Amino acid sequence: MTKPLSPSSQKVQDALNALGYSFTVIESEIPTKTAAQAAEFAGCLLGQIVKSLIFQGTESGKPILVLTSGANRVDEKRLSEYTGEPVGRADPELVRAVTGFAIGGVPPVGHLQKVETYLDEDLMQYETIWAAAGTPNSLFELTPAALKAMTGGKVARVK
């Protein structure tokens, strides 16, 4: 008998199902809050972990979602070129207001608001990748093509 998912993870599972995907959210007993912890749990490369990071336009205040490889750091200057304004990391309150999730468990789908999204081109090289699923200890496996389709993200060089 499997334990029911936590409410946040169930929200992600419901969002995936509503989008027509059969990916399965897995909750772990150990934290998967960092990309390294997530990779260890999933048994995959650090680069196969999808980090969902919310940035904010410093002029417009507009939230921007960057789905980047766990092996990479986002280059805010490069991101600014795509968004047309300087950007900075969003504070935890904005992240929760936009996505409905707390930092450390932000999934790529199931957000409260539609957000301009950029997809790290480095994720596209993998057969499968792993993304957070609403809590600091839940993940789901998916394909890069599905990630692009479900988020409408623009594939870009973000590192």
DSSP file (Angstrom, degrees, kcal/mol; ACC not computed):
  #  RESIDUE AA STRUCTURE BP1 BP2  ACC     N-H-->O    O-->H-N    N-H-->O    O-->H-N    TCO  KAPPA ALPHA  PHI   PSI    X-CA   Y-CA   Z-CA
    1    1 A M              0   0    0      0, 0.0     2,-0.3     0, 0.0     0, 0.0   0.000 360.0 360.0 360.0 125.1    0.0    0.0    0.0
    2    2 A T        -     0   0    0      1,-0.1     3,-0.1     3,-0.0     0, 0.0  -0.639 360.0-114.1 -89.1 145.2    1.5    3.3   -1.0
    3    3 A K        -     0   0    0     -2,-0.3     3,-0.1     1,-0.1    -1,-0.1  -0.489  37.9-104.6 -71.0 141.8    1.2    6.3    1.2
    4    4 A P        -     0   0    0      0, 0.0    -1,-0.1     0, 0.0     2,-0.0  -0.352  42.2-102.3 -64.2 151.3   -0.9    9.2   -0.2
    5    5 A L        -     0   0    0      1,-0.1    21,-0.0     2,-0.1    -3,-0.0  -0.347  38.5 -99.3 -69.9 153.4    1.1   12.1   -1.5
    6    6 A S     >  -     0   0    0      1,-0.1     4,-2.8    -3,-0.1     5,-0.2  -0.319  42.4-101.7 -63.9 159.1    1.4   15.3    0.5
    7    7 A P  H  > S+     0   0    0      0, 0.0     4,-1.9     0, 0.0     5,-0.1   0.883 122.3  49.0 -54.6 -41.8   -1.1   18.0   -0.6
    8    8 A S  H  > S+     0   0    0      2,-0.2     4,-1.4     1,-0.2     5,-0.1   0.919 113.7  45.2 -65.8 -42.8    1.6   20.0   -2.5
    9    9 A S  H  > S+     0   0    0      1,-0.2     4,-2.6     2,-0.2    -1,-0.2   0.873 110.8  54.3 -67.7 -36.3    2.9   16.9   -4.3
   10   10 A Q  H  X S+     0   0    0     -4,-2.8     4,-3.0     1,-0.2    -1,-0.2   0.875 103.4  56.8 -64.1 -36.4   -0.7   15.8   -5.1
   11   11 A K  H  X S+     0   0    0     -4,-1.9     4,-2.0    -5,-0.2    -1,-0.2   0.900 109.4  45.5 -60.1 -40.6   -1.3   19.3   -6.6
   12   12 A V  H  X S+     0   0    0     -4,-1.4     4,-2.6   121,-0.3    -2,-0.2   0.922 112.2  50.4 -68.9 -44.6    1.7   18.6   -9.0
   13   13 A Q  H  X S+     0   0    0     -4,-2.6     4,-2.6     1,-0.2    -2,-0.2   0.919 111.6  49.1 -58.7 -43.5    0.4   15.1   -9.8
   14   14 A D  H  X S+     0   0    0     -4,-3.0     4,-2.7     2,-0.2    -1,-0.2   0.894 110.3  50.8 -62.6 -40.6   -3.0   16.5  -10.5
   15   15 A A  H  X S+     0   0    0     -4,-2.0     4,-1.6     2,-0.2    -2,-0.2   0.919 111.3  48.0 -64.0 -43.4   -1.5   19.2  -12.8
   16   16 A L  H  <>S+     0   0    0     -4,-2.6     5,-2.6     2,-0.2     4,-0.3   0.930 113.5  47.3 -61.8 -45.7    0.5   16.5  -14.7
   17   17 A N  H ><5S+     0   0    0     -4,-2.6     3,-1.6     1,-0.2    -2,-0.2   0.914 109.5  53.3 -61.8 -43.5   -2.6   14.4  -15.1
   18   18 A A  H 3<5S+     0   0    0     -4,-2.7    -1,-0.2     1,-0.3    -2,-0.2   0.819 106.5  53.4 -62.4 -30.9   -4.7   17.3  -16.2
   19   19 A L  T 3<5S-     0   0    0     -4,-1.6    -1,-0.3    -5,-0.2    -2,-0.2   0.484 123.6-107.6 -82.2  -2.4   -2.1   18.1  -18.9
   20   20 A G  T < 5S+     0   0    0     -3,-1.6     2,-0.3     1,-0.3    -3,-0.2   0.663  74.1 135.0  88.8  17.0   -2.4   14.5  -20.1
   21   21 A Y      < -     0   0    0     -5,-2.6    -1,-0.3    -6,-0.2    -2,-0.1  -0.728  47.1-154.0-100.3 150.2    0.9   13.1  -18.8
   22   22 A S        +     0   0    0     -2,-0.3    -5,-0.1     2,-0.1    -1,-0.1   0.115  47.0 137.0-107.2  20.6    1.4    9.8  -17.0
   23   23 A F        -     0   0    0     -7,-0.1     2,-0.5     1,-0.1   119,-0.1  -0.384  48.5-133.9 -65.6 147.1    4.5   10.9  -15.1
   24   24 A T        -     0   0    0    117,-0.2   117,-0.5    -8,-0.0     2,-0.3  -0.911   3.9-135.4-114.1 125.4    4.5    9.8  -11.4
   25   25 A V        -     0   0    0     -2,-0.5     2,-0.4   115,-0.1   115,-0.2  -0.600  22.2-161.4 -74.4 132.5    5.4   12.0   -8.5
   26   26 A I  E     -A  139   0A   0    113,-3.3   113,-2.4    -2,-0.3     2,-0.4  -0.968   4.6-153.7-117.8 129.6    7.6   10.1   -6.0
   27   27 A E  E     -A  138   0A   0     -2,-0.4     2,-0.3   111,-0.2   111,-0.2  -0.887  13.5-154.0-103.6 136.7    8.1   11.3   -2.4
   28   28 A S        -     0   0    0    109,-3.4     4,-0.1    -2,-0.4    13,-0.0  -0.719  22.1-136.6-107.6 154.7   11.3   10.4   -0.7
   29   29 A E  S    S+     0   0    0     -2,-0.3    -1,-0.1     2,-0.1    -2,-0.0   0.744  93.6  64.2 -76.5 -24.4   12.1   10.0    3.0
   30   30 A I  S    S-     0   0    0    107,-0.1    -2,-0.2     1,-0.1     2,-0.0  -0.722 100.1 -96.3-100.4 150.5   15.3   11.9    2.5
   31   31 A P        -     0   0    0      0, 0.0   106,-0.3     0, 0.0    10,-0.1  -0.351  29.9-177.1 -65.2 142.7   15.4   15.6    1.4
   32   32 A T        +     0   0    0    104,-3.4     6,-0.2    72,-0.1   105,-0.2  -0.138  44.4 123.9-124.3  33.3   15.9   16.3   -2.3
   33   33 A K        +     0   0    0    103,-0.2     2,-0.2     4,-0.1   104,-0.1   0.864  64.6  54.5 -67.5 -38.5   16.0   20.0   -1.7
   34   34 A T  S  > S-     0   0    0    102,-0.1     4,-2.5     1,-0.1     5,-0.2  -0.625  89.5-118.9 -94.4 158.1   19.4   20.5   -3.4
   35   35 A A  H  > S+     0   0    0     -2,-0.2     4,-2.6     1,-0.2     5,-0.2   0.883 116.0  53.6 -59.9 -38.5   20.2   19.4   -6.9
   36   36 A A  H  > S+     0   0    0      2,-0.2     4,-2.1     1,-0.2    -1,-0.2   0.915 110.0  46.3 -64.6 -43.0   22.9   17.1   -5.5
   37   37 A Q  H  > S+     0   0    0      2,-0.2     4,-2.4     1,-0.2    -2,-0.2   0.910 113.4  50.0 -64.0 -41.8   20.5   15.4   -3.1
   38   38 A A  H  X S+     0   0    0     -4,-2.5     4,-2.8     1,-0.2    -2,-0.2   0.908 110.2  49.5 -64.0 -42.9   17.9   15.0   -5.8
   39   39 A A  H  X>S+     0   0    0     -4,-2.6     5,-1.9     2,-0.2     4,-1.5   0.895 110.8  50.4 -64.1 -40.2   20.5   13.4   -8.2
   40   40 A E  H  <5S+     0   0    0     -4,-2.1    -2,-0.2     2,-0.2    -1,-0.2   0.935 113.3  45.3 -63.2 -45.7   21.6   11.0   -5.5
   41   41 A F  H  <5S+     0   0    0     -4,-2.4    -2,-0.2     1,-0.2    -1,-0.2   0.924 117.5  43.5 -62.7 -45.0   18.0   10.0   -4.8
   42   42 A A  H  <5S-     0   0    0     -4,-2.8    -1,-0.2    -5,-0.2    -2,-0.2   0.663 105.0-128.2 -77.1 -16.5   17.1    9.7   -8.5
   43   43 A G  T  <5 +     0   0    0     -4,-1.5     2,-0.2     1,-0.2    -3,-0.2   0.896  68.9 115.6  69.2  39.6   20.3    7.8   -9.3
   44   44 A C  S   <S-     0   0    0     -5,-1.9    -1,-0.2    -6,-0.1     2,-0.1  -0.746  72.1 -76.1-131.1 177.7   21.1   10.3  -12.2
   45   45 A L    >   -     0   0    0     -2,-0.2     3,-1.6     1,-0.1     4,-0.3  -0.416  39.5-117.7 -73.0 151.3   23.6   12.9  -13.1
   46   46 A L  G >  S+     0   0    0      1,-0.3     3,-1.7     2,-0.2    24,-0.6   0.878 115.4  61.1 -55.2 -39.0   23.5   16.3  -11.5
   47   47 A G  G 3  S+     0   0    0      1,-0.3    -1,-0.3    23,-0.3    23,-0.2   0.677  93.8  63.8 -64.1 -18.4   22.9   17.8  -15.0
   48   48 A Q  G <  S+     0   0    0     -3,-1.6    82,-2.9    21,-0.1     2,-0.4   0.481  81.5  97.4 -85.7  -3.0   19.6   15.7  -15.2
   49   49 A I  E <   -b  130   0A   0     -3,-1.7    21,-2.3    -4,-0.3     2,-0.7  -0.739  69.7-141.4 -88.0 132.1   18.0   17.6  -12.3
   50   50 A V  E     -bC 131  69A   0     80,-3.3    82,-0.7    -2,-0.4     2,-0.6  -0.839  10.9-158.3 -93.5 117.5   15.7   20.5  -13.3
   51   51 A K  E     - C   0  68A   0     17,-3.5    17,-2.4    -2,-0.7     2,-0.8  -0.871   5.8-151.6 -94.3 124.2   16.1   23.5  -11.0
   52   52 A S  E     + C   0  67A   0     -2,-0.6     2,-0.4    54,-0.4    52,-0.2  -0.853  23.0 179.1 -96.5 106.1   13.0   25.7  -11.1
   53   53 A L  E     - C   0  66A   0     13,-2.8    13,-3.1    -2,-0.8     2,-0.6  -0.916  19.5-147.8-115.1 132.8   14.2   29.2  -10.3
   54   54 A I  E     + C   0  65A   0     -2,-0.4    36,-2.3    11,-0.2     2,-0.2  -0.875  19.2 179.2-101.3 124.7   12.0   32.3  -10.1
   55   55 A F  E     -DC  89  64A   0      9,-3.4     9,-2.6    -2,-0.6     2,-0.4  -0.667  15.3-141.3-110.8 171.8   13.7   35.6  -11.1
   56   56 A Q  E     -DC  88  63A   0     32,-2.9    32,-1.9     7,-0.2     2,-0.3  -0.997  18.2-117.0-140.7 133.7   12.1   39.0  -11.2
   57   57 A G  E  >  -D   87   0A   0      5,-2.7     4,-1.8    -2,-0.4    30,-0.3  -0.525  23.2-144.6 -64.7 128.9   12.4   41.9  -13.7
   58   58 A T  T  4 S+     0   0    0     28,-3.0    -1,-0.2    -2,-0.3    29,-0.1   0.729  95.8  35.2 -73.7 -19.7   13.9   44.8  -11.6
   59   59 A E  T  4 S+     0   0    0     27,-0.5    -1,-0.2     3,-0.1    28,-0.1   0.874 129.4  29.3 -95.0 -49.9   11.9   47.4  -13.6
   60   60 A S  T  4 S-     0   0    0      2,-0.1    -2,-0.2     1,-0.0    25,-0.0   0.729  90.4-135.2 -84.8 -22.7    8.6   45.6  -14.3
   61   61 A G     <  +     0   0    0     -4,-1.8    -3,-0.1     1,-0.3    -1,-0.0   0.514  50.6 156.4  77.6   3.1    8.5   43.3  -11.3
   62   62 A K        -     0   0    0     -6,-0.1    -5,-2.7     1,-0.1    -1,-0.3  -0.414  42.5-124.2 -68.0 131.7    7.5   40.6  -13.7
   63   63 A P  E     -C   56   0A   0      0, 0.0    53,-0.7     0, 0.0     2,-0.4  -0.519  24.9-166.0 -75.5 145.6    8.3   37.0  -12.5
   64   64 A I  E     -Ce  55 116A   0     -9,-2.6    -9,-3.4    -2,-0.2     2,-0.5  -0.999   9.2-146.8-134.1 128.7   10.4   34.8  -14.8
   65   65 A L  E     -Ce  54 117A   0     51,-2.9    53,-2.6    -2,-0.4     2,-0.5  -0.843  11.8-169.7 -97.8 128.3   10.8   31.1  -14.5
   66   66 A V  E     -Ce  53 118A   0    -13,-3.1   -13,-2.8    -2,-0.5     2,-0.9  -0.978   7.6-162.0-117.6 121.9   14.1   29.5  -15.4
   67   67 A L  E     +Ce  52 119A   0     51,-3.0    53,-3.1    -2,-0.5     2,-0.3  -0.873  27.9 174.1-101.5 101.5   14.3   25.7  -15.6
   68   68 A T  E     -C   51   0A   0    -17,-2.4   -17,-3.5    -2,-0.9     2,-0.1  -0.756  36.4 -95.8-116.2 156.5   18.0   25.1  -15.5
   69   69 A S  E >   -C   50   0A   0     -2,-0.3     3,-2.2   -19,-0.2   -19,-0.2  -0.403  33.3-122.5 -65.3 140.7   20.2   22.0  -15.3
   70   70 A G  T 3  S+     0   0    0    -21,-2.3   -23,-0.3   -24,-0.6    -1,-0.1   0.695 112.1  58.7 -57.2 -20.0   21.3   21.1  -11.8
   71   71 A A  T 3  S+     0   0    0    -22,-0.2    -1,-0.3   -25,-0.1     2,-0.3   0.568  99.5  74.9 -86.0  -9.2   24.9   21.4  -13.0
   72   72 A N    <   -     0   0    0     -3,-2.2     2,-0.4   -25,-0.1    -4,-0.1  -0.701  64.2-144.4-111.8 155.6   24.5   25.0  -14.1
   73   73 A R        -     0   0    0     -2,-0.3     2,-0.3    86,-0.2    -4,-0.1  -0.939  34.4-114.3-108.5 138.7   24.3   28.5  -12.5
   74   74 A V        -     0   0    0     -2,-0.4     2,-0.9     1,-0.1    85,-0.3  -0.560  18.8-136.9 -75.8 132.2   22.0   31.0  -14.3
   75   75 A D     >  -     0   0    0     83,-3.6     4,-2.4    -2,-0.3     5,-0.2  -0.798  13.8-163.7 -88.0 105.0   23.8   34.0  -15.8
   76   76 A E  H  > S+     0   0    0     -2,-0.9     4,-2.2     1,-0.2    11,-0.2   0.830  87.0  56.1 -63.3 -32.3   21.5   36.9  -14.8
   77   77 A K  H  > S+     0   0    0      2,-0.2     4,-1.3     1,-0.2    -1,-0.2   0.933 109.6  45.3 -63.5 -45.1   23.1   39.2  -17.4
   78   78 A R  H  > S+     0   0    0      1,-0.2     4,-1.2     2,-0.2     3,-0.4   0.915 112.1  51.8 -64.7 -42.0   22.3   36.7  -20.2
   79   79 A L  H  X S+     0   0    0     -4,-2.4     4,-2.1     1,-0.2     3,-0.4   0.887 104.5  57.9 -60.6 -38.9   18.8   36.3  -18.8
   80   80 A S  H  X>S+     0   0    0     -4,-2.2     4,-1.8     1,-0.2     5,-0.8   0.841 100.2  57.7 -60.0 -34.5   18.4   40.1  -18.9
   81   81 A E  H  <5S+     0   0    0     -4,-1.3    -1,-0.2    -3,-0.4    -2,-0.2   0.880 109.7  44.4 -64.2 -36.8   19.1   40.1  -22.6
   82   82 A Y  H  <5S+     0   0    0     -4,-1.2    -2,-0.2    -3,-0.4    -1,-0.2   0.878 118.2  42.2 -73.4 -38.2   16.2   37.7  -23.2
   83   83 A T  H  <5S-     0   0    0     -4,-2.1    -2,-0.2     2,-0.2    -1,-0.2   0.647 102.8-127.0 -88.1 -15.0   13.8   39.6  -20.9
   84   84 A G  T  <5S+     0   0    0     -4,-1.8    -3,-0.2    -5,-0.2    -4,-0.1   0.621  81.7  63.1  80.1  12.4   14.7   43.1  -22.0
   85   85 A E  S   <S-     0   0    0     -5,-0.8    -2,-0.2    -6,-0.2    -1,-0.2  -0.981  95.1 -82.0-158.4 158.1   15.4   44.3  -18.5
   86   86 A P        -     0   0    0      0, 0.0   -28,-3.0     0, 0.0   -27,-0.5  -0.330  48.5-158.9 -61.3 147.3   17.7   43.6  -15.6
   87   87 A V  E     -D   57   0A   0    -30,-0.3     2,-0.3   -11,-0.2   -30,-0.2  -0.912  14.3-178.5-128.6 156.6   16.7   40.6  -13.4
   88   88 A G  E     -D   56   0A   0    -32,-1.9   -32,-2.9    -2,-0.3     2,-0.1  -0.932  43.5 -76.2-142.9 166.8   17.3   39.4   -9.9
   89   89 A R  E     -D   55   0A   0     -2,-0.3   -34,-0.3   -34,-0.2     2,-0.1  -0.421  51.6-119.5 -65.1 138.4   16.3   36.4   -7.8
   90   90 A A        -     0   0    0    -36,-2.3   -36,-0.1   -26,-0.2    -1,-0.1  -0.466  27.1-112.0 -76.3 151.0   12.8   36.7   -6.5
   91   91 A D     >  -     0   0    0     -2,-0.1     4,-2.3     1,-0.1     3,-0.5  -0.428  32.2-102.8 -80.1 161.6   12.2   36.7   -2.8
   92   92 A P  H  > S+     0   0    0      0, 0.0     4,-2.2     0, 0.0     5,-0.2   0.807 120.1  56.4 -56.0 -32.7   10.4   33.7   -1.1
   93   93 A E  H  > S+     0   0    0      2,-0.2     4,-2.4     1,-0.2     5,-0.1   0.921 109.1  45.3 -66.8 -43.2    7.1   35.6   -0.8
   94   94 A L  H  > S+     0   0    0     -3,-0.5     4,-2.7     2,-0.2     5,-0.3   0.921 110.6  54.4 -66.0 -42.4    7.0   36.3   -4.6
   95   95 A V  H  X>S+     0   0    0     -4,-2.3     4,-2.7     1,-0.2     6,-0.5   0.934 112.8  42.8 -56.4 -47.0    7.9   32.7   -5.4
   96   96 A R  H  X5S+     0   0    0     -4,-2.2     4,-1.9     1,-0.2    -1,-0.2   0.897 113.7  51.8 -67.5 -39.8    5.0   31.4   -3.3
   97   97 A A  H  <5S+     0   0    0     -4,-2.4    -2,-0.2    -5,-0.2    -1,-0.2   0.875 118.1  37.4 -63.8 -37.7    2.6   34.1   -4.6
   98   98 A V  H  <5S+     0   0    0     -4,-2.7    15,-2.0    -5,-0.1    14,-0.7   0.896 133.0  22.1 -81.8 -42.9    3.4   33.2   -8.3
   99   99 A T  H  <5S-     0   0    0     -4,-2.7    -3,-0.2    -5,-0.3    -2,-0.2   0.766  89.1-128.9 -99.6 -28.3    3.8   29.4   -8.0
  100  100 A G  S  <<S+     0   0    0     -4,-1.9     2,-0.3    -5,-0.5    -4,-0.2   0.513  78.8  97.2  85.7   5.8    1.9   28.4   -4.9
  101  101 A F  S    S-     0   0    0     -6,-0.5    -1,-0.3     6,-0.1    -2,-0.3  -0.896  74.1-115.4-128.1 155.9    5.0   26.5   -3.8
  102  102 A A    >   -     0   0    0     32,-0.4     3,-1.8    -2,-0.3     4,-0.2  -0.597  44.7 -88.4 -87.8 151.7    7.9   27.2   -1.4
  103  103 A I  T 3  S+     0   0    0      1,-0.2    -1,-0.1    -2,-0.2   -50,-0.1  -0.293 115.2  42.7 -54.2 138.7   11.5   27.5   -2.6
  104  104 A G  T 3  S+     0   0    0    -52,-0.2    -1,-0.2    31,-0.1   -72,-0.1   0.196 118.9  44.5 104.1 -14.7   13.1   24.0   -2.6
  105  105 A G  S <  S+     0   0    0     -3,-1.8    29,-2.0    29,-0.2    -2,-0.2   0.243  70.9 142.2-140.9  13.1   10.1   22.3   -4.0
  106  106 A V        -     0   0    0     -4,-0.2    26,-0.4   -54,-0.2   -54,-0.4  -0.432  36.7-154.1 -65.8 119.0    9.0   24.5   -6.9
  107  107 A P        -     0   0    0      0, 0.0    26,-0.2     0, 0.0    -6,-0.1  -0.404  24.2-116.5 -85.5 168.2    7.8   22.3   -9.8
  108  108 A P  S    S+     0   0    0      0, 0.0     2,-0.3     0, 0.0     3,-0.1   0.621  95.9  35.1 -79.0 -10.9    7.9   23.3  -13.4
  109  109 A V  S    S+     0   0    0      1,-0.1   -93,-0.1   -10,-0.0   -94,-0.1  -0.838  87.8  56.2-135.0 169.9    4.0   23.0  -13.7
  110  110 A G        +     0   0    0     -2,-0.3    -1,-0.1     1,-0.2     2,-0.1   0.715  67.9 158.5  82.9  21.6    0.9   23.6  -11.5
  111  111 A H        -     0   0    0     -3,-0.1   -12,-0.2     2,-0.1    -1,-0.2  -0.337  50.7-126.2 -79.0 160.1    1.6   27.2  -10.8
  112  112 A L  S    S+     0   0    0    -14,-0.7     2,-0.3   -16,-0.2   -13,-0.2   0.829  95.3  35.2 -71.3 -33.6   -1.0   29.8   -9.7
  113  113 A Q  S    S-     0   0    0    -15,-2.0     2,-0.4     0, 0.0    -2,-0.1  -0.900  87.0-111.9-123.0 150.8    0.1   32.2  -12.5
  114  114 A K        -     0   0    0     -2,-0.3     2,-0.4    -3,-0.0    -2,-0.0  -0.689  43.7-165.0 -75.6 130.6    1.3   31.7  -16.1
  115  115 A V        -     0   0    0     -2,-0.4   -51,-0.1    36,-0.1     2,-0.1  -0.955  28.4-105.1-126.2 139.0    5.0   32.8  -16.1
  116  116 A E  E     -e   64   0A   0    -53,-0.7   -51,-2.9    -2,-0.4     2,-0.4  -0.429  50.6-158.0 -55.9 128.5    7.4   33.6  -18.9
  117  117 A T  E     -e   65   0A   0     35,-0.2    37,-2.4   -53,-0.2     2,-0.4  -0.940  21.3-167.6-128.1 137.1    9.6   30.5  -18.9
  118  118 A Y  E     -ef  66 154A   0    -53,-2.6   -51,-3.0    -2,-0.4     2,-0.5  -0.971  12.5-150.9-120.6 137.7   13.1   29.8  -20.2
  119  119 A L  E     -ef  67 155A   0     35,-2.9    37,-2.9    -2,-0.4     2,-0.2  -0.928  23.5-116.5-112.2 124.9   14.5   26.2  -20.5
  120  120 A D  E >   - f   0 156A   0    -53,-3.1     3,-1.8    -2,-0.5     4,-0.5  -0.412  17.1-142.4 -60.3 122.4   18.2   25.5  -20.2
  121  121 A E  G >  S+     0   0    0     35,-2.4     3,-1.1     1,-0.3     4,-0.3   0.786  97.5  69.0 -58.7 -26.7   19.4   24.2  -23.5
  122  122 A D  G >  S+     0   0    0     34,-0.3     3,-0.9     1,-0.3    -1,-0.3   0.755  89.5  62.3 -66.3 -23.0   21.7   21.8  -21.6
  123  123 A L  G X  S+     0   0    0     -3,-1.8     3,-1.4     1,-0.2    -1,-0.3   0.779  88.8  71.8 -69.6 -25.1   18.7   19.8  -20.4
  124  124 A M  G <  S+     0   0    0     -3,-1.1    -1,-0.2    -4,-0.5    -2,-0.2   0.654  84.1  67.7 -69.2 -15.4   17.8   18.9  -24.0
  125  125 A Q  G <  S+     0   0    0     -3,-0.9    -1,-0.3    -4,-0.3     2,-0.2   0.651  85.4  87.2 -79.2 -14.3   20.7   16.5  -24.3
  126  126 A Y  S <  S-     0   0    0     -3,-1.4     3,-0.1    -4,-0.2    -3,-0.0  -0.562  70.1-141.8 -93.0 150.7   19.3   13.9  -21.8
  127  127 A E  S    S+     0   0    0      1,-0.2     2,-0.3    -2,-0.2    -1,-0.1   0.921  91.6   8.4 -69.6 -45.2   16.9   11.1  -22.4
  128  128 A T        -     0   0    0     15,-0.2     2,-0.3    16,-0.1    -1,-0.2  -0.963  67.1-169.6-135.6 155.8   15.2   11.8  -19.1
  129  129 A I  E     - G   0 142A   0     13,-3.2    13,-2.8    -2,-0.3     2,-0.4  -0.877  17.2-129.7-136.0 167.2   15.4   14.5  -16.5
  130  130 A W  E     -bG  49 141A   0    -82,-2.9   -80,-3.3    -2,-0.3     2,-0.3  -0.981  21.3-171.8-126.4 132.5   14.0   14.9  -12.9
  131  131 A A  E     -bG  50 140A   0      9,-2.6     9,-1.9    -2,-0.4   -80,-0.1  -0.889  31.5 -96.8-123.6 154.3   12.0   17.9  -11.6
  132  132 A A  E     - G   0 139A   0    -82,-0.7     7,-0.3   -26,-0.4   -27,-0.1  -0.281  27.9-153.6 -62.9 152.9   10.8   18.9   -8.2
  133  133 A A        -     0   0    0      5,-1.8  -121,-0.3     2,-0.5  -120,-0.2  -0.240  57.1 -67.9-131.5  45.9    7.2   18.1   -7.4
  134  134 A G  S    S+     0   0    0    -29,-2.0   -32,-0.4     4,-0.2   -29,-0.2   0.177 111.1  59.2 100.6 -19.4    6.0   20.6   -4.8
  135  135 A T  S >  S-     0   0    0      3,-0.2     3,-1.3   -31,-0.1    -2,-0.5  -0.915  88.9-104.7-136.9 165.1    7.9   19.7   -1.7
  136  136 A P  T 3  S+     0   0    0      0, 0.0  -104,-3.4     0, 0.0  -103,-0.2   0.436 120.1  41.8 -70.8   3.9   11.6   19.6   -0.7
  137  137 A N  T 3  S+     0   0    0   -106,-0.3  -109,-3.4  -105,-0.2     2,-0.4   0.021  96.4  88.4-138.7  33.0   11.5   15.7   -0.9
  138  138 A S  E <   +A   27   0A   0     -3,-1.3    -5,-1.8  -111,-0.2     2,-0.3  -0.992  43.4 165.4-134.3 144.9    9.4   15.0   -4.0
  139  139 A L  E     -AG  26 132A   0   -113,-2.4  -113,-3.3    -2,-0.4     2,-0.3  -0.917  17.9-155.0-143.3 164.0   10.4   14.5   -7.7
  140  140 A F  E     - G   0 131A   0     -9,-1.9    -9,-2.6    -2,-0.3     2,-0.3  -0.985  18.4-129.2-144.7 149.0    9.1   13.2  -11.0
  141  141 A E  E     + G   0 130A   0   -117,-0.5     2,-0.3    -2,-0.3   -11,-0.2  -0.738  39.1 150.4 -94.6 140.6   10.9   11.9  -14.0
  142  142 A L  E     - G   0 129A   0    -13,-2.8   -13,-3.2    -2,-0.3     3,-0.0  -0.906  42.6 -95.2-154.0 179.0   10.1   13.2  -17.5
  143  143 A T     >  -     0   0    0     -2,-0.3     4,-2.2   -15,-0.2   -15,-0.2  -0.749  29.5-120.8-102.4 154.1   11.6   13.9  -20.9
  144  144 A P  H  > S+     0   0    0      0, 0.0     4,-2.4     0, 0.0     5,-0.2   0.889 115.0  55.0 -58.0 -38.6   13.1   17.2  -22.0
  145  145 A A  H  > S+     0   0    0      1,-0.2     4,-2.4     2,-0.2     5,-0.1   0.904 108.4  48.1 -62.5 -40.3   10.5   17.4  -24.9
  146  146 A A  H  > S+     0   0    0      2,-0.2     4,-3.2     1,-0.2     5,-0.2   0.898 109.5  53.2 -66.6 -39.7    7.6   17.0  -22.4
  147  147 A L  H  X S+     0   0    0     -4,-2.2     4,-1.6     2,-0.2     6,-0.4   0.925 111.1  46.3 -60.4 -44.2    9.1   19.7  -20.2
  148  148 A K  H  X>S+     0   0    0     -4,-2.4     4,-1.8     1,-0.2     5,-0.5   0.926 115.8  46.0 -63.1 -45.3    9.2   22.1  -23.1
  149  149 A A  H  <5S+     0   0    0     -4,-2.4    -2,-0.2     1,-0.2    -1,-0.2   0.918 114.0  46.4 -65.6 -44.6    5.7   21.2  -24.2
  150  150 A M  H  <5S+     0   0    0     -4,-3.2    -1,-0.2     1,-0.2    -2,-0.2   0.765 122.6  34.3 -74.3 -23.9    4.1   21.4  -20.7
  151  151 A T  H  <5S-     0   0    0     -4,-1.6    -1,-0.2    -5,-0.2    -2,-0.2   0.639  91.9-135.2-103.7 -16.4    5.7   24.7  -19.8
  152  152 A G  T  <5 +     0   0    0     -4,-1.8   -35,-0.2    -5,-0.2    -3,-0.2   0.741  47.6 168.9  66.0  21.4    5.8   26.5  -23.2
  153  153 A G      < -     0   0    0     -5,-0.5     2,-0.5    -6,-0.4   -35,-0.3  -0.314  37.8-122.8 -70.1 148.6    9.4   27.4  -22.2
  154  154 A K  E     -f  118   0A   0    -37,-2.4   -35,-2.9    -3,-0.1     2,-0.4  -0.811  26.0-126.3 -89.1 125.2   11.8   28.9  -24.7
  155  155 A V  E     +f  119   0A   0     -2,-0.5     2,-0.3   -37,-0.2   -35,-0.2  -0.586  49.0 152.6 -72.1 128.1   15.0   26.8  -25.0
  156  156 A A  E     -f  120   0A   0    -37,-2.9   -35,-2.4    -2,-0.4     2,-0.8  -0.964  54.6 -97.1-151.7 162.1   17.9   29.1  -24.4
  157  157 A R        +     0   0    0     -2,-0.3   -37,-0.1   -37,-0.2    -2,-0.0  -0.800  47.3 162.8 -83.6 115.4   21.5   29.3  -23.1
  158  158 A V              0   0    0     -2,-0.8   -83,-3.6     1,-0.1   -79,-0.2   0.530 360.0 360.0-113.7  -9.1   21.0   30.4  -19.5
  159  159 A K              0   0    0    -85,-0.3   -86,-0.2   -81,-0.1    -1,-0.1   0.488 360.0 360.0 -88.3 360.0   24.3   29.6  -17.9
